[in-house]
Amino acid sequence: STAIAQADQALQGMLVLPGTGAKPYFIGDPPRWFDNPFNDNEYVWSLNRMFHWMPLLRAFSLTDDPRYAQKVVDELRDWLKSYPRPALDSPRRFDCVDPWRSLEVGIRMFSSWPLILPHLLGTDFLTPAFLADYAASIFEHGEVLYHIPPQLWPHADHNHYLMENLGLLELSTLFPEFSASELWKTHAVRELERCAAAQMTVEGGQIEGCPHYHNGVIRDFIRTLSLARAHDVRFSPEFISKLEKGIDYSVHSLRPSGTGVPWGDSDADKSAA
């Protein structure tokens, strides 16, 4: 299957990342998290989103092959040891080419890192010591997402802010035991409401006027609402109405072939589907 093939490639440390020319490139074993071999900042940021953990964890659940799980555990341990979180005293420390850029902090929390629990829970890989280190770092991610993005995006008018608050909402529901989880969840819901108000036009279009970013924003709003419903979190009727209009906008912006219009920073892809 595609998932197994992707996992086997990741197992060898071969990833397709920005700058690699759409070809697999050896990222190191363990990964060289801060290297920038192609002088492309997106390479560093993308690597530190750990998207390649998704096929690895899926492959483990499908096959029970311990190599896939061990790869994720080993990489997380190496990352935790190699890149301690910077102090929270300056927002600019979290808005640069760094594994702790706040956007990557948010993306990790709603994409790759949460998958560790459902795939490894009940296995020998999720030891008490490993779980404690994992949870401690997620708490540090939460502190970043609560304190830093509001200083970077005070008007809630950027798609980065949406992803950062989606990450905060996800981690606060993933670990309700955290002392700050209720505070973080309330904050995330309020700020996600502000994101919808600031980033969506009356007609339902995303303010950047780019099909790719519109579809990405709608995807993240849909994930927000799905997560909220799973945990009995309420969003306003205005929020839901904006999302419904945004979905209609995605449909009507498709070409007859079913692909998006490559306008601005967009490709003719099928992301709207």
Disulfide bonds with the S-S distance in Angstrom:
none
